[in-house]
């Protein structure tokens, strides 16, 4: 077990950066998406579980995809995904939709798939430390499912948590959807 979030981030980032490129989330997500019509997702970068093919498939399937827009204070706004070719460069090298619907738009999502460095079996999600997703997830309606996108090796027994951390209901990996704390949301 990690004693601090900083230690956990360091170890999980080092392990992720050392792993070979893996497959993306398309197959496991497609098998579990059911009737969700408006999905808040993110555009993956570097060694994260890849979301590009999933976004393309969701759009081709007629579903609406909300993508984050990173504000200067690290809060997140949301815009509707127009297609990969129409994304614009954002802060910290992120690809973002060109139209910002505001920070409250996440509350209209039927499902949220968010990035994580790791997640534990109790639903504790470890992000990169900016608090962006904890603020955004706090705006969701109760019962909205939240899946953390991780690799299978990043599902841990326990992670350090703070009072402001927002729980997730499942871990979505390239191979499966794992309920956390017995709940899929």
Secondary structure, 3 states (H helix, E strand, C coil): CCCCHHHHHHHHHHHHHHCCCCCCCHHHHHCCCCCCCEEEECCCCCCCCCCHHHHHHHHHCCCEEEEEEECCCCCEEEEECCCHHHCEECHHHCEECCCCCCHHHHHHCCEEEEECCEEECCCCEECCCCCHHHHHHCCCCCCCEEEEECCHHHEECCCCCCCCCCCCCEEECCCCEEEECCECC
